């Protein structure tokens, strides 16, 4: 099947619909996170870097890649395997840095989400019996790219239908889009611990933040963190997962009022004890989406979670692929602002 035929296929149409559903489910996808793909005869359509799955029905968020050539490069240890753009089949958007594991997994359909329930569960040990019952493998945290793809391949076994990525999320594979989407939600239901608390902010918080360049978040799970000391303490630690680090900074700013701007790297989330939560006034849509997700993750954590190490943090903050993704996010924010005028 040619790339043109793949674009016109019924399964690709189904993939776009599933991508949009997942992208509009904040318990599965937040902002530009996650990616999906479909492949046939060595050709693959994969989500482009920095695009939003929620846009999949109204924009072309996919880009064509030579999956067979990329898989060969990955298995051979070729450095080009960490440069998905080298396998593009046309001019256009850069493929997701995670294109590598989409290419190396043989199933026609691959879905990768930042499922909140799975992400929270991935920060604590998961028994082999539990993984086997779900037909999943576990892959300890690796920076996205060729290194992660090879770790997934090493952990994979016949009969596996997906992978829990430590401090990252979920991958599922299937012959059809319908089967893959069903598996995503099966795993989410299994790992989920149920509804989390939600709270309104202290009514005075908005006024007290005036002039601070921060704005109070509304009712939600992240606001609720401020009123639950044990979970607030969990939220205050180093980043739990890559998108938190990229869009919200190394760790949330936890403090009492009045607001005293922290020194150091820019932060995207502030938590005020017994008062509420706030994001920068100029926060991007992605920053807001990740901030709203934080409470959903933290309330689902078990005990003391594993976190990104200092070396992993520094590796991501200096990563060119993430800088590219953030530049696309800034462009999207400007476009949305123009459409709103």
C-alpha positions, 0 to 999 in steps of 0.5 A: 500500500502506498502512502497515498493509499494509506491516507485514503484508507478506512483505517486511517480515517478511524485512526484520526477519529480515535486520535481526536477522542483520545486527544480530547480526553484529559485523562489520556492526553494533555496538550501536545502529548502522546502519539499514534500511528498506522503502517502498511507495507513498510510505510507509516503515518505517525503524529508529527512533533508538537501537534495536538491529537485533539486537532486530528479531525480538523487538521493534518497532524500526521507525517509519512515515514519509512518505517521499515528503514527506520526499524533496520537502523534501530536494530543496527544501532545506526545513529540515524535512528535517533533522527526521525526526520531522516526517514521522512517520505515527504516534506513537511512537519518533523515526525515525533521523536517517539516515531522510533518505537512506532516503527520497530513495533510490527503491529499495524496500529500503535497508540501511545497515551499519557494515560493518567491512571497508567502514568501514576501506577508506573511510578511504583512497582507492578507485579509480573502477574498483573502485567501478564493479566493485562498482556503488557510489558514494563519498560523502566524510564528512558528518554524518548527516542531510539534508546527507548525504542530499543528498551521496548524491543528488549522487553517485548515478547510474543503475545504482548499487546502493549507496554507500561513506560515507567514515569511516562505512560502507555503504549498499546498495539493492535491489528485495528484501530478499534481494538487498540482504543479498546485496550487503552481504556481497558488498561486505564480502568484497571489501573485507575483508583477512582475519582479524585478530590476537586476543590474551589480555590480560596475566593481571595486568591485571585485578588491576592495574586494581582500584579504577581504575573500569576493567575489562579486556577479554577475548580479542579484536582490540582487546586485540591492539592493545596488542601491535602497536605500529604498529596501537596508534599508529593506534588512538591518533589522533582518532576514525575514525567517528561511533559511535566518537566518540559511545560511546568518546570523541574518542580512545582513552586509550593509556598504561602502568600504573599507571592514571592517569585522563585529564582531559577528556571521558569515554572508553570505551576504554583501551589499555595497551602490551603488557598489553591493553585496558579499558573503564569498569566502568559501560560500556553494551552499546553502549560495549562493542560499539564497543570490541570493534569497534575492533581489527577496524577498526584492523587493517584500515586502510591506511596513515594513515587519514583521521579526523574533523576537530576541527570534525566532532568538535565538531559531533557531540558537541553534536548533539541527535540523538546525545544522544537516541540515548544516552538510549535506550541508557541506558534499554536498559541499565537494562532489560537489567539488570532482566531479568537480576535 
